[in-house]
Every structure is written in C-alpha cells, then in structure tokens.
Amino acid sequence: MYMLALGVILALLKYLEIGPVATWSWWWVLTPFGLTILWWAWADSTGYTKRKAMEKMDQRKQERIDKHKEAMGMRPRKPR
C-alpha cells in the first residue's frame, strides 16, 4: 500500500512539474506502480493475503470469547 501511495505522489509531482521529480523519466516515476502489482501478485499466489485475513479473524474471535468468559466470571485461558 505504501508503494501505491508513493506512486501516486510521484505521478502527481511529475504531472504538475514540481521539484526534481519533474526532470525524472516517466519510467522512474511509474516504477512504484509496477512494484505494487508484483507485490499483489506474489501475495495472492502464495496465500499471504488470505492467511493474514484468517489470522485477524481468529484473533478477533478469540478476543470475543475471552470477553464473554470474563463477563461470566471465568478467567480466559492463556495462550501456550
């Protein structure tokens, strides 16, 4: 996501001809977009994105369970 934001900023600077970016080649300005595409392709093909989403869901589920146990007066189990 940071590379995408960097690409947008560099493209705006190049288009508006602001600062030293105005003299750079468009290839250098558009490189962050290419890197972003490569990152997303790698993350999707290796399952990284899905794994992170599942870890986040599992953590939220465990926090909900612990909250309910605490409300019932039971102590939540500590992770091993």
Legacy VTK file of the C-alpha trace (Angstrom):
# vtk DataFile Version 3.0
C-alpha trace
ASCII
DATASET POLYDATA
POINTS 80 float
0.000 0.000 0.000
2.895 2.331 0.720
4.299 1.754 -2.756
0.949 2.650 -4.294
0.790 5.896 -2.296
4.376 6.688 -3.302
3.495 6.060 -6.951
0.511 8.410 -6.787
2.593 11.143 -5.147
5.418 10.789 -7.669
2.965 10.788 -10.594
1.336 13.974 -9.319
4.710 15.647 -8.815
5.779 14.653 -12.321
2.499 15.721 -13.932
2.474 19.084 -12.120
6.230 19.501 -12.760
7.109 20.140 -9.123
10.610 19.742 -7.716
13.317 17.427 -9.014
10.731 14.801 -9.985
9.831 16.975 -12.996
13.156 16.077 -14.632
12.914 12.331 -13.969
11.961 9.874 -16.681
8.395 8.551 -16.541
9.865 5.050 -16.115
11.247 6.007 -12.702
8.012 7.695 -11.696
5.860 4.702 -12.662
8.152 2.061 -11.105
6.272 2.013 -7.748
3.087 1.006 -9.592
4.894 -1.952 -11.153
6.308 -2.974 -7.785
2.826 -2.762 -6.276
1.455 -5.065 -8.959
4.283 -7.542 -8.347
3.636 -7.447 -4.574
-0.092 -8.105 -5.022
0.571 -10.941 -7.457
3.047 -12.555 -5.060
0.789 -12.077 -2.017
-2.203 -13.618 -3.801
-0.296 -16.520 -5.346
1.390 -17.575 -2.089
-1.750 -17.209 0.036
-0.207 -14.455 2.148
-3.280 -12.218 1.891
-5.723 -14.974 2.826
-3.532 -16.190 5.688
-3.314 -12.689 7.200
-7.084 -12.248 6.906
-7.684 -15.582 8.634
-5.224 -14.733 11.430
-7.028 -11.443 12.014
-10.407 -13.206 12.111
-9.101 -15.838 14.538
-7.673 -13.162 16.811
-10.970 -11.230 16.856
-12.858 -14.463 17.561
-10.558 -15.310 20.482
-10.897 -11.781 21.892
-14.703 -12.117 21.746
-14.571 -15.477 23.522
-12.262 -14.078 26.214
-14.524 -11.056 26.699
-17.591 -13.264 27.177
-15.775 -15.593 29.568
-14.634 -12.615 31.598
-18.214 -11.296 31.711
-19.379 -14.663 33.073
-16.719 -14.562 35.768
-14.427 -17.140 34.223
-10.808 -16.408 33.548
-9.756 -16.532 29.887
-7.263 -19.218 29.051
-3.702 -18.024 28.494
-2.130 -18.926 25.151
0.527 -21.611 25.339
LINES 1 81
80 0 1 2 3 4 5 6 7 8 9 10 11 12 13 14 15 16 17 18 19 20 21 22 23 24 25 26 27 28 29 30 31 32 33 34 35 36 37 38 39 40 41 42 43 44 45 46 47 48 49 50 51 52 53 54 55 56 57 58 59 60 61 62 63 64 65 66 67 68 69 70 71 72 73 74 75 76 77 78 79
